[in-house]
Amino acid sequence: MDDQPTRRRIRWDRDAVDGGLTSIQILLIWVTAEGNYAQWVATMMDGEERENVCLEIQAFLRIQGHIEREPRAPTPAKVLHVRS
């Protein structure tokens, strides 16, 4: 039996801290900053490089005062979501 507490899933559009921005809004800021989306697209076929960019996004979220997000998933899906 696993003794670790279950982490509650928090939606990216419902996690604003003290009336601030949500994670999805912060991700949109990251994606639209010069060069970031191009960096994301350039890593499409390289798993290690993609993970490094996900870690960069995770650090950006942390700097903004947001909860810890897993570095790989669902960050890639969220980048594709804000792209459309």
N, C-alpha and C positions, 0 to 999 in steps of 0.2 A: 504494500500500500504506500502511496506517495504522501509524504508528510508536508510537502510544500503547499502553501495557501494557493487557492485558485485565483488567478488574476481576472478581474472583471473587465470585459471588453468595453472600451469607451469609444464612442463614435468620434470620428475626426471633426465632424461639424457641430459637436455638442460639448467640447472640452475646454471652452474658454475659461481662463483663470481670472477671477476678480474682475469680470467684465471686459477682459482683453480679447485678443484675437483667438480664433479657434486654430487647431493644427492645420486644417485644410486651407485657411486663409494665410497662415504663415508659409505653408508649402507653396502657395500661389506666388507669394513674394519671392521665395527662393527661385522658383522656376522662371519667373519673369526678369530676374536680375541678369544683367548682361553676361553672356557666356555660359550660364548654368544649364539652360535647356540643351544647348549644343554639346556641352560636356556629357549630359545625360544620354543623348542620342548616340554619341560616339562610343559609349560603353555597352551598346546593345548586345554584342556578341562575346564580350569578355566578362565572365562571372566575377572574377576578382576585382576588376576595375568597377563593375557595377556595384559590388558590395562597398567599395571605398566611397563611391558617390552617395550611397544610402547612408553610410556612416557620417558623411558630411552633412546630409540633410538632418539626420538624427541630432547631430551636434547643434545645428542651427535651431532646431526646435527646442533643445535644452537651454540654449542661450536665451531664448525668448521666454523661458519660464514654464515650459510645457512638460507634460508627463513624458516618461521614457517610452519610446516606441521601439519596436523590434527593428533592427537595421535593415533586414531584407524584406520582410513581408509585414504589412501590405503596402509598404512605401512605393514599389514600382507600379502597382495598380493605381495608387492615388495620383502619381505623376501623370499617368495616362488619362485619368479622370479630369484633372485640371487642364490638360492640354485641349480637350474637346469642348 
